[in-house]
């Protein structure tokens, strides 16, 4: 193998796998471990991987002493644990039976292009979860109906703001404020009687629970920098959610 040429191609494909994991919600320790194992499977004698929530840096040393370093900047992240599971399965298969870089790219494209659930299904889930949690926390069936409608508004706002590529904190605050305004209007129209119970159902949809959990796991695994960054972002998002709802209530929207 020409390590200077082919080694770069294989490391690039390995970095694609690590990027897929990080983008779709995997914790830092999993990303680093996967990249290190794949480097070993392809004959690199040493690999050093550093990952935070927004970047992956990997250096791999070939048997002839050639060292290859690549960096990936991670700008957008979401949560799709189905894709994380698929990537995990792919990495295990590659470790057991290494394939060509072209084959890896085909598998990666298949995972990237895999369609998630339909928009209608996502909208229905937002409405169902909002209404269920509203009733669970003490709301009436009318509150549950209002929560379903405001959950639909929240989903629409999240989709629209994502298309506009807004900053995550600004996006969360804006969507929360518009949803709180929708709740206030619904209550004034007689659809629902307890705005606080309705809003609880909506708030639970945008609380960054998985991100906070991953930050704690990172810190427990010794990845303090990534854990603290992830926790800071999760706490900022939680504060922005609270501020979005609070602004509408403070100006009289909750009346």
C-alpha positions as CSV (number, residue, x, y, z in Angstrom):
1,X,0.0,0.0,0.0
2,X,1.2,3.5,-0.8
3,X,0.6,4.9,2.6
4,X,1.0,8.6,1.6
5,X,-1.8,8.2,-1.0
6,X,-4.0,5.3,0.0
7,X,-3.5,6.0,3.7
8,X,-5.1,9.5,3.3
9,X,-8.1,8.0,1.5
10,X,-8.7,5.4,4.2
11,X,-8.3,7.9,7.0
12,X,-10.7,10.3,5.1
13,X,-13.3,7.5,5.0
14,X,-12.7,6.7,8.7
15,X,-13.2,10.4,9.5
16,X,-16.5,10.3,7.5
17,X,-17.7,7.6,9.8
18,X,-16.6,9.5,12.9
19,X,-18.4,12.6,11.6
20,X,-21.6,10.7,11.0
21,X,-21.5,9.5,14.6
22,X,-20.9,12.9,16.1
23,X,-23.4,14.7,13.9
24,X,-26.2,12.4,14.8
25,X,-25.8,12.4,18.6
26,X,-23.1,9.9,19.6
27,X,-21.0,10.8,22.6
28,X,-17.3,11.8,22.1
29,X,-15.9,8.6,23.6
30,X,-17.7,6.5,21.1
31,X,-16.4,8.7,18.2
32,X,-12.8,8.5,19.3
33,X,-13.0,4.8,20.1
34,X,-14.5,4.0,16.7
35,X,-11.9,6.0,14.7
36,X,-9.1,4.4,16.7
37,X,-10.4,0.9,16.1
38,X,-10.9,1.5,12.4
39,X,-7.3,2.9,12.1
40,X,-6.0,-0.2,13.7
41,X,-8.1,-2.4,11.3
42,X,-6.5,-0.7,8.3
43,X,-2.9,-1.3,9.5
44,X,-2.0,2.0,11.1
45,X,0.3,1.4,14.0
46,X,-0.8,4.3,16.0
47,X,-3.7,6.7,16.1
48,X,-4.4,9.8,18.2
49,X,-7.9,11.2,18.1
50,X,-9.2,14.4,19.7
51,X,-12.9,15.2,19.5
52,X,-15.0,17.9,20.9
53,X,-18.6,18.8,20.0
54,X,-17.6,20.9,17.0
55,X,-14.4,19.3,15.7
56,X,-12.6,16.0,15.1
57,X,-8.8,15.9,14.8
58,X,-7.1,12.5,14.0
59,X,-3.4,11.6,13.4
60,X,-2.5,8.1,12.2
61,X,1.0,6.6,11.8
62,X,1.6,4.1,9.1
63,X,4.1,1.2,9.5
64,X,6.7,3.0,7.4
65,X,6.6,6.0,9.7
66,X,4.3,8.2,7.5
67,X,2.0,10.3,9.6
68,X,-1.3,11.5,8.3
69,X,-3.4,14.2,10.0
70,X,-7.0,15.2,9.1
71,X,-9.5,17.6,10.7
72,X,-13.2,17.8,10.5
73,X,-15.3,20.9,11.5
74,X,-18.8,19.9,12.7
75,X,-21.2,22.8,12.2
76,X,-24.7,21.2,12.4
77,X,-25.8,18.4,14.7
78,X,-29.1,16.7,15.3
79,X,-30.3,13.5,17.0
80,X,-30.8,10.4,15.0
81,X,-29.9,7.3,17.0
82,X,-31.1,5.1,14.2
83,X,-28.2,6.3,12.0
84,X,-25.8,6.0,15.0
85,X,-26.8,2.4,15.3
86,X,-26.2,1.8,11.6
87,X,-22.8,3.5,11.7
88,X,-21.9,1.3,14.7
89,X,-22.8,-1.8,12.8
90,X,-20.8,-0.6,9.8
91,X,-17.7,0.0,11.9
92,X,-17.9,-3.4,13.5
93,X,-18.2,-5.1,10.1
94,X,-15.2,-3.2,8.8
95,X,-13.1,-4.1,11.8
96,X,-13.9,-7.8,11.3
97,X,-13.4,-7.6,7.5
98,X,-11.8,-4.4,6.1
99,X,-13.1,-3.3,2.8
100,X,-11.9,-0.8,0.2
101,X,-12.3,2.9,0.6
102,X,-14.8,3.0,-2.2
103,X,-17.0,0.4,-0.4
104,X,-16.9,2.4,2.8
105,X,-18.0,5.5,0.8
106,X,-20.9,3.6,-0.7
107,X,-22.0,2.4,2.8
108,X,-21.7,6.0,4.2
109,X,-23.8,7.4,1.3
110,X,-26.5,4.8,1.9
111,X,-26.7,5.8,5.6
112,X,-26.6,9.6,4.8
113,X,-29.4,9.2,2.2
114,X,-31.5,7.0,4.4
115,X,-34.9,8.6,4.8
116,X,-36.2,9.2,8.3
117,X,-39.8,9.1,9.2
118,X,-42.2,11.3,7.2
119,X,-42.9,14.9,8.1
120,X,-46.5,14.0,8.8
121,X,-45.4,11.4,11.3
122,X,-43.0,13.8,13.0
123,X,-45.8,16.4,13.2
124,X,-48.2,13.8,14.7
125,X,-45.6,12.8,17.3
126,X,-45.1,16.4,18.3
127,X,-48.9,16.8,18.8
128,X,-49.3,13.5,20.6
129,X,-46.4,14.1,23.0
130,X,-47.4,17.7,23.8
131,X,-51.0,16.7,24.5
132,X,-50.0,13.6,26.5
133,X,-47.5,15.5,28.7
134,X,-49.9,18.3,29.3
135,X,-52.6,16.0,30.6
136,X,-50.0,14.0,32.5
137,X,-48.9,17.1,34.4
138,X,-52.5,17.9,35.5
139,X,-54.1,19.6,32.5
140,X,-57.6,18.9,31.3
141,X,-58.6,17.3,28.0
142,X,-59.0,20.8,26.6
143,X,-55.5,21.7,27.7
144,X,-54.3,18.5,25.9
145,X,-56.1,19.7,22.8
146,X,-54.5,23.2,23.0
147,X,-51.1,21.5,23.6
148,X,-51.5,19.5,20.5
149,X,-52.3,22.6,18.4
150,X,-49.4,24.6,20.0
151,X,-47.1,21.5,19.5
152,X,-48.0,21.8,15.8
153,X,-47.0,25.5,15.9
154,X,-43.7,24.5,17.6
155,X,-42.9,21.9,15.0
156,X,-43.6,24.4,12.2
157,X,-41.4,27.0,13.8
158,X,-38.6,24.6,14.3
159,X,-38.7,23.5,10.7
160,X,-38.9,27.1,9.4
161,X,-36.0,28.4,11.6
162,X,-33.9,25.4,10.7
163,X,-34.4,26.2,7.0
164,X,-33.3,29.8,7.8
165,X,-30.1,28.4,9.4
166,X,-30.5,30.4,12.5
167,X,-28.2,30.1,15.5
168,X,-29.3,27.2,17.7
169,X,-29.9,29.4,20.8
170,X,-31.7,32.1,18.9
171,X,-33.8,29.4,17.1
172,X,-34.8,27.8,20.4
173,X,-35.8,31.1,22.0
174,X,-37.8,32.3,19.0
175,X,-39.6,29.0,18.6
176,X,-40.4,29.0,22.4
177,X,-41.7,32.6,22.3
178,X,-44.0,31.9,19.3
179,X,-45.3,28.7,20.8
180,X,-46.1,30.6,24.1
181,X,-47.9,33.2,22.1
182,X,-49.9,30.5,20.4
183,X,-50.8,29.0,23.8
184,X,-52.0,32.4,25.1
185,X,-54.2,32.9,22.1
186,X,-55.7,29.5,22.4
187,X,-56.5,30.0,26.0
188,X,-58.2,33.4,25.2
189,X,-60.2,31.6,22.5
190,X,-61.4,29.1,25.1
191,X,-59.3,26.2,23.9
192,X,-57.7,25.2,27.2
193,X,-57.8,26.8,30.6
194,X,-54.4,26.3,32.2
195,X,-51.6,27.9,30.1
196,X,-48.9,26.6,32.4
197,X,-50.0,23.0,31.9
198,X,-50.2,23.5,28.2
199,X,-46.7,25.0,28.0
200,X,-45.2,22.2,30.0
201,X,-46.2,19.8,27.2
202,X,-44.4,22.0,24.7
203,X,-41.4,22.7,26.8
204,X,-40.6,19.0,27.2
205,X,-40.2,18.8,23.4
206,X,-37.3,21.3,23.2
207,X,-35.4,20.5,26.5
208,X,-32.0,19.2,25.4
209,X,-32.1,16.0,27.5
210,X,-30.0,13.8,25.3
211,X,-27.3,16.5,24.9
212,X,-27.1,16.9,28.7
213,X,-26.9,13.2,29.2
214,X,-24.1,12.9,26.7
215,X,-22.2,15.7,28.4
216,X,-22.4,13.8,31.7
217,X,-21.2,10.6,30.0
218,X,-18.3,12.4,28.4
219,X,-17.2,13.8,31.8
220,X,-17.5,10.4,33.5
221,X,-15.4,8.9,30.7
222,X,-12.7,11.6,31.3
223,X,-13.5,13.9,28.3
224,X,-13.9,16.9,30.5
225,X,-13.5,19.6,27.7
226,X,-16.1,18.0,25.5
227,X,-18.4,17.3,28.5
228,X,-18.2,20.9,29.7
229,X,-18.8,22.3,26.2
230,X,-21.8,20.1,25.7
231,X,-23.2,20.9,29.1
232,X,-22.7,24.6,28.6
233,X,-24.6,24.4,25.2
234,X,-27.4,22.3,26.8
235,X,-27.8,24.7,29.7
236,X,-27.9,27.7,27.3
237,X,-30.6,26.0,25.3
238,X,-32.6,25.3,28.4
239,X,-32.3,28.9,29.5
240,X,-33.3,30.1,26.0
241,X,-36.4,27.9,26.2
242,X,-37.3,29.4,29.5
243,X,-36.7,32.9,28.3
244,X,-38.8,32.4,25.2
245,X,-41.8,31.3,27.2
246,X,-41.2,33.8,30.0
247,X,-41.0,36.9,27.7
248,X,-44.6,36.2,26.5
249,X,-45.8,35.7,30.0
250,X,-44.2,38.8,31.3
251,X,-45.7,41.0,28.7
252,X,-49.2,39.7,29.5
253,X,-49.5,36.8,27.2
254,X,-50.2,34.4,29.9
255,X,-53.1,36.5,31.3
